[in-house]
């Protein structure tokens, strides 16, 4: 894979290693289920392998062209994201899985517009914040337009419903505004206004309320709302220090729901043990640190906000997923970047890494 000269190769190495490990772990966690559902133990492995190859191609492209061209795409891409998020809600167009309509069928695969919307929002905000750098403290120019755009995006996501992606977008947007210099009083005001809305969205929807109650005490309902997190704890506990060995997980044998997607980190904990969990956590931490470093050393504001937003997105999703499967926060449907099964998440994560690599290649020579 040829990457632009001068890019931070440690970011590339970490992303490639995590993606390759993800392909292996998808096979390990899904082979038994694949036999039952598709009569082919390699079903998910073959698809994830294709996603990885496509993702590496996207990474190579996004890492090589001048990232300044993304400024021309910022507005059209944001409009496309809004259109796709609206299309997915049209009956007969969006694909419904597990009570949520989050996917658009594309050939024999499904695409999740929310994943593209995450990148689209970061690119748009990086472009807009860089352009408004002298007016970012203005309420009408430097704050309210972003609140309006974010409100539209969140309403479209909540209509699916997808609270996890909505909260991720909200946090990333707020952090980008904070880094750009928006007045804290504006952000605090929005935070105060959003809290009762969030409380209503969680506590007045049965399955979300059950998730919160299960988080507080999963043993109150161990066979229903608390089942998932209890099985995840069993997986981590069974792994011990060094794990049972690759392919030896017992919890993936229809005990742990979503073993190859949202809860793949639990299988990793069982098969690779505490050592594997620490190594992967350290890899994500290093990836985010190097991404923030690229942001700090970017030659302009656009590159700074771009690398920061992309790095924050990957780090936030990884932290939240790990926290969920360990029972540290209530259950949310967020994939673990590079590792969970799914084309949309993997393609967009590798595209984000390519953009960060692109920005890093423009850092002053003495800082590389």
N, C-alpha and C positions, 0 to 999 in steps of 0.2 A: 504494500500500500504506500504510494508515494505522497508525501505530505509536503506542504510548502516549507522551504528552507527557513530555519530559524524558529520554527514552532516548538512549543514545549513538549518534548518527546515523552516526558513522564506522564503527561495527561493522556497521550495516545496509548502508551503502554498499559496504564491502569484501565482505560476503557476497553481495550481489546481483551485483556485478561478477564475482566468481569463478564464481558459478553460471551467469551468462550466457556467460562465456568457456568454461565447461565444456560447455555445450550446443553451442557452435560447434566446439570441439575434438573432441567426440564424433562429430559429423558428419564432420569432416575425417579423423579416424582410422578411421572405420568404414564409410564409404560403399562402398568396393570390396568389403569383406568382406560387407556387407549384400546386395549384388547377387548374390554367389555363394551365400550361405546362404538368402536370403529373396526374391530377385528384386526387390528394392526398395531402391534406394540411400538412401532416407529412413527406412528401418525403425527404426534406432536413434535417429535424430534425433527422429522423432515421439514415440517412447516417452520419451526423455529430456526433451523439451519438456513432456510431460504430467507427468512426475515433478517438473519444476521448478515448474510452475504449482501442483501439489498442495503442494509444499514451501513455496512462498511463502504459501499459505493457512494452512498449519500454523504457519509463522513468525508470521504476523499474529495468530493465536489465542494462541500461547504468549507472545507479547510483551505482550498487552493485559490478560489476567486477572491478578489478584493472585497472585504466585508462592507465597504462603503456602498456597494451596489444594493445592499439590503435596504438602504434608506429609500431608494426608489420603489422598493417592493412593500414598504411598511404599510401604507394606506390600502393598496389593493389586497394585500394578504389579510389585513384586518377585516376588510369587507367580505372577503371569501370565507373567513372563519365564521363571521356572523351568519352568512347565508347557509353554510353547512350545518351550523347549530340549529338553525330554523328548519332546514329540510328534514333533519332527523326526527323532528316532532310531527311531521305530516304522516297520517295513517297510511300504511301501505308502502311508505318510503323507508322510514327508519326500521331497524330490526330490534325486536323486543327480546331480551334475555333476562330471566330472573326478575321480572316485574319492572325493569327499567328499559327505556328506549334510548340507547346511547350509540348505536352503530349504524353505519350505512353499508349495505352490501356492495362489494366491488369484485366482480367475478366470483371466484370461489372463496373469497376472503371477506372480512368485515373491517371497516375503518372507523375509528373513533374520533370524530371531529374535535372533541374536547382536548385531545393530545395536541393537535395542530394549533388550537386556540391558545394554548399555553405559550408556544413559541411565537405565535402571531402577536400576542399582547406584549411580550417582552421586546420584540423587534420594534413594534409601533411606539411603545413608551420610550425606548432608548432613543429613537429618532426624534420624537416630540420633545422629550426632556432636554436633549442636547440643543435643539432649536430654540427652546424657551429658557435657556439657562439664566438670562438676565431678568426673567419675569416669573421664575418658579415660585417666588414667595407671594405672588399675587393670588388672591382667592378666586377671582373670575377667570384668570388666564392660566395660572399654574396649578390649580387644584380641582375646581369644579368640573372641567371637561373630562378629567380622568375618572372622577367619581361617577359621572353620567355614563361613560363607556363601560366602566366596570359593573355598574348596576344592570345594564342591558345584558352583558355577558353572564352575570350571575343568575339573572332571571331565566335565561335560556337554559342554563345548566340545571337549575333547580326544577325546571319543567320536565326534565328527563326521567327521574331526578338523579342528580349526581352531586351530592353535598361535598364529597371529598375533593373533587376537582374544583368546585366553587370556592372552597376554603383555601385550597392551594393557590389559585389565581389571586384571591384577595390578599393573602399574606405576601406573595411575590410583588404585587402592585404596590402595597403599602411600603414594603422595604425599599423598592426602587425610588418611590417618592421621598422617603426619608433620606436616602443616600444623596438624592439630587438636591436636597436642601429645603424641602417643603416645611412650612411652619408646623411645629409639633402640636400647636393648639388646634389646627385643622384636623390632623390625624386623630387626636384625642376626641374631638367632637364627633367624628364619624364612628369611632370605636364605641362611644357611649350610645349613639343612636342604633348601632348594629346589634349590640348585646341583647336587647329584648327581642329583636327579630330572630336572632339565632336561637334564643331560648324557646321561642314559639315553634320554630321549624323543627327543633329536636324533640321537645317534650309533648307536642301535640300530634306527633306522627308515631303510631304504635311501634313500628319496628325500630325506629331510631331511639325511642324512649327505652325499649327493651335492651338495646345495645348499651345504653348508658348504665342501666340497672345491672346488666350482666358484667359490665366493667367494674362496678362498685363491689359486687359480690356474685361471681359466676356460680357459686355453689348453691345459690337459692333456686336455680333452675338448671341443673347440670346436664339434663337430657335435651334441652331446647336452646334458650338464648345463651346459656353459659357453655354449651357444648364445644363450640369452636375454640374458645380461648383455653378451656381445660385440656383439650386434646393437643393444643399447641404447647402448653406447659409440659405435658407428658413427653412430647417429642424432645424438647430441650433437656428435660431431666434425664431422659433415657440416653442422650448423647454423651453425657459425662464430659470428661476432659478432652478426649481425642475422637469421640464419636464411634459409632458402630461400624463404620466403613461405607464407602460409596455403594449405593444400591441396597443397603441393608435396613433401611427405615421400615418400621412396622406401622407407624402412624399413617403413612401414605396409603395403606391398604384399606381405604374407604372409611378410616376413622377420622382423618383430618380433611374437612371440606376445603376445596380450592387449593389442594396441595401444590399444584404446579403454577398457580397464579399468585393470588394475594398472600398465601401462606407458605410460599416456597422457602422462606428463611427458616421456618420451623423444621422443614426437612433437612436443610443444611445443618441446623443445630444438632439434629439427631444423627446424621451421617458423618459430619465432620467435627462435631463436638465444640466445646468452648474455644478451642484453638482456632477452628475454622470461622466461628462467629467473630472472634477478635480480629483475625486477619482481614476478613471482608469489611468489617466496620472501619478498620484502619485504612483500607484501600479507598473507601468512599470519603473518609475524612481528608486523606491526602489529595484526592481528586478535587474536592471543593476548595481546599487551601490553595492548590496550584491555580485553580480557576480564578480565585479572588486575587491571587498574585498577578495573573494576566490582566485583570481588571485595573489594578492599581498602576500597572506599568503601561497601560494603553496610551497611544499617542493623542487621543482626543476623547471628548466626553461621550460621543456615541459608542466608541469601542469599550469605554469604561463601563457604561450602563449595560451594554450588551453582554459582555463577559460576566459581569456581576449577576445579572438576571438569570442567565443560563446556568451558571454554577449554583446559584441559590436554589433554583428549581430542582435540580438533580439532588442536591443535598437535602432539601426539605422533604421531597418524596421518599428518599431513602430513610431518613430519620423517622418519619411518620410511620412508614411500613414496618420498620423494625420495632418501633415502640408499640404498634398495634399487636403484632404477633407475640410480643413479650408481655402483653397485658398492662402496659404503661399508660395507654390512652384507649378510649372506646374504639371499637371496630369501625374501620372506614375502608371503602373499596379502592385503595390506591395500590398500584403495582410497585414492585421493587425494581427501580431502574436497572436495565441490562440483564437482570436475572429472572424476573417473572416471565411466564409465557405470554406472548401477545405481540403482534406486529406493530400496532400503532405506537405503543409505548417505546418499543425498542428502536424503531425507525426515528422517532422524534428525539429520543435520548442521544442517539449517535449523531443526528443532525446538530443538536445543541453542542455536543463535544467538538464537532468539526468547526463550528462558529467560534468557540472559545480558543481552539488551536489557531484559527485564522487571526484572531485578535492578538494572541501571544506572539505570533510571528512578526508583528510590527513593533514589538517592544524595542527600545534602544539596545544596541548590541552589547553594551557592557552589563546589561541587566539580565541577559539570557543565561 
